[in-house]
Amino acid sequence: MSDSLQHDSINRAFWRYAIPSIVAMLASGLYQVIDGIFVGHYVGAAGLAGINMVIPILCVMIGSGLLIGIGAGTLYSQARGEGDSHRSRDVIRTAMILIVVLGIANAGLLTLIAEPMLALQGAQGQPLQLAHEYLLVLMFGSVLTVASGALPILVRNDDSPNFATGFIAAGAVANIGLDYLFLGPLNMGLKGAAIATLMAQAVTVTLSLWYFASRHSEVQLSKGRWHSQLALNSASLGSSTMVMFGYFAFIMALHNKLFADYGSATHIAAFAIVGYIASLYYFVTEGVANGMQPLASYYYGAKRYRHIAHTLGLALTIAVGLGIVVTGVLNLNPSAVVALFNGSDPLLGQLAEAGIRQHLLALCLDGLLFVASIYFVSIGMAGKAMFVSLGNLLIQVPFLWFLPQIWGIDGIWLSVPLSNVALCSVVVPMLLHSLYQLKQQLPADTALQPTG
């Protein structure tokens, strides 16, 4: 059991995990954002449209890594909270094997679904050709993609958030240099962007494996064993995150298809830019939620239920408050942000600015939903976490079906914010009820730690 978590105040413990987690998510997410910046300037609107049609497929691999990282990480933190060192070792060993298995399975799956997925999104012409170039490289490196998502989370849950952040940051820095080299001087297009991404992920994976083989790790992998039940439990707890990424993939693919039907490839490129901009907020929010997860899981294992409530309150306040601020700032001067991804295409800039004002109208609610999902995972309520994730998917489908028929392109942009309002009207009462249940379970002699 970690001495620091036993004696730290709740606020101090939260920020000790949240800050490295936020930096780690930003560094990790910059892989895609940096790709978008270089592709927008060196390849243009066709490249942005092509890479945006690849992202739904890429979400399958990223989601697999987070499924293992969040699921096994939750079990690992709970085992540490309970003081069960044998179970801790077994969780990590099982997670390592799962990474390889799911990485290989993803390569086979993507070989089968890549062509139909691109066709369903209306990909054709140059965007389709560029998307093929990107995908061909990523399929060969699927194990790296899964591992780069899972391993830093496991390092963080080993009470080493700073190491985890450093490993991801190292990969992000490598990605910047490699993107410039392959897309700029070497002029390799989307194929170069994909190679740069895989090489950067290899840096993160190598450093994470070194950590678990070093004296810094609290577990000895040589003594851990594979347990099928731990694998199933990890998959169950992490499944809501996988579903969340499945939701991102489906909704993004559906948006691409609708923009192709109601607009053009330039509309898809504009949607890509809006997605990159929004993702910077998502990365911070995911960092806050992922920083909350080890604490909430540890407190749950240690039976400190009021600590869980306080930690959740901090995460929600940051996620929702930041979303409101970001929305306000973006609406003040959207053209300055769009210019990061747009070389010299006035139509692309105009469409992206309209998308920012409409599509990101309720950005803060995306943060609330993500924190809610991870919170339910953290305390072992996989069913409720799955409800939030599946609900996020299912509720958007009717909005995306009807609104474009009424408002055209504007209806596509507005579908997500309006559906988020509807879903949050259900999820917020779920959170309040969960907190009430935790309060009922709180032992009378358990005092809340100082929060300073």
Summary of the structure (lengths in Angstrom):
residues: 452
radius of gyration: 21.3
end to end distance: 22.4
largest distance: 68.0
contacts: 1747
relative contact order: 0.14
helix: 86%
strand: 0%
